[in-house]
């Protein structure tokens, strides 16, 4: 874990709370690199995503992290947000979502959001699984 850049956007208690969860779910290297790349133009976006998505939403007691990951996979697949889907597939595995559960989520997307969204999500998931398996050795 590296020090968070000293920006005014990154000083709130909610930011720190969200940052801890964001690092646990997405991985510290990814999150720290995102914060380090931020400049005067997009540091406010890093603040928004860390405080709102991670600090306010992911820390709420109503759903566990596995369930939140499953919901994210559904939404990102339905919206055809490939880069974010790739990231959240890895996060879902970290949060205990199984490959069989991911398959069922994507099948549900196909039934309710269309075959093209489902196909793209399956392609991305297959790539992510290969990457995860290769990293394990």
Number of C-alpha atoms within 10 A of each C-alpha: 9 10 8 15 14 8 14 10 16 21 13 12 11 16 21 17 17 24 23 17 18 24 16 14 22 18 17 17 11 13 21 18 12 12 19 14 11 15 11 8 7 12 18 16 12 19 23 16 16 26 24 16 14 23 23 15 15 22 18 11 8 10 12 12 21 17 15 16 25 22 14 18 26 22 15 20 27 22 13 16 15 17 10 13 24 21 16 20 25 20 23 26 18 17 20 14 18 14 15 9 12 21 15 12 18 25 19 15 24 19 11 12 17 13 14 14 21 24 16 17 30 18 11 18 21 14 13 17 16 12 12 13 10 9 8 7 5
